Amino acid sequence: LKSHLKHKIMVFFSTCSQVRFVYELFCALQPGTPILSLHGRIHQDRRTSIYFDYTQRPHAVLLATDLASRGLDFPNVDWVIQVDAPEDS
C-alpha cells in the first residue's frame, strides 16, 4: 500500500471475519491512505454510506467481501485484488 497511496484499490476477501481482521490490522498500521471495509455484517444504511464515501474519494482502499461485487459500480478503481486467506481447520 505504501507505494500506491494515490490509487483506488479494492481488495476482496472470502469472509466477513477476514475483512474485519485485515481492516483492524491496516488501521493500526496507519498506511497513509483511507481504509474502508464493506461486508454483510454491516447494517445496510452504513454500507450505503461506505459505498458513497469510497466512490467520492480520489484515493482509498476498500476491503470487502463479494457483497461489493454484486451489482455495484465502482468508478476509477486502479487495482482489484482477490485474496484467499487460509481457513482455520
N, C-alpha and C positions, 0 to 999 in steps of 0.2 A: 504493500500500500504506500509506503514512503516514497517510492519512485513514481507513483501515479496519483498524487494528491489533487491534481487539477482535472481528473477524469470522473465520469459517472460509471460506477461499477455495480453490477448485480451479481450476488453470489447465492446460488440455490443449494439448499440442504434437504435431506430426506425427512427430517422430523422437526417438530417444534422445539424439542429439547436441545437439539443440535444448534438451532438458530439462537436460542436464548443463551446457551453456553458461550458460543463464539461472540455474540453481541456483548455480553458482560466482559469477556476477555479483552476484546478490542477497545471497548470503552475505557477499561482500566489502563490500557497501553497508551491511550491518547495519541492516535496516529496523526492528528493534524488535519483531518477531514471529517465531515459529519458522518456518523454511523447510525443507520436506521434499521429496525427489524420489522418484519411483516410475516405473521403466521396465524394459523387458525384459532389459537387460544386468546387472541386479542379481540376485544369487542368490535363489532362492525363499524361503529362511529369512529373509533380510534384508528382502525385500519384505513378508512377513507381519508382521515386526516394525514396519516403517514404517507399514503399514496400521493396526495396532492403536494405535500411537503417535498417529497423526493422529486417529483416531476418539475417542480418550480426552481429547484436548486441548480446552479450551474455545475456543481461537482459534489458528489456524495457517494457513499457506499450503502447499498441496500442488501441486507441479509434476509433471505426469505425461504419459505417452503414453496412447493409447487402451486400453492394457493395464488401466488402472484403471477403465475404463468397462464392462468385461465382467463382469457378474455380481457386482460388489462393492457393498455397501451403505454409503454414507457419510452417516450421520445429521447433521442440524443444520448443513448447509452453507448459508452465506448467499449466496455468489457462485460461479457456474460460468462460466469464461471459456474460449473456444476461440480459440487463437492460431494463425494460419497464417503463420509466418515465411517469407520468400522463400528459395528454394533456390539454392545456387550452381550456375552453369551452366558 
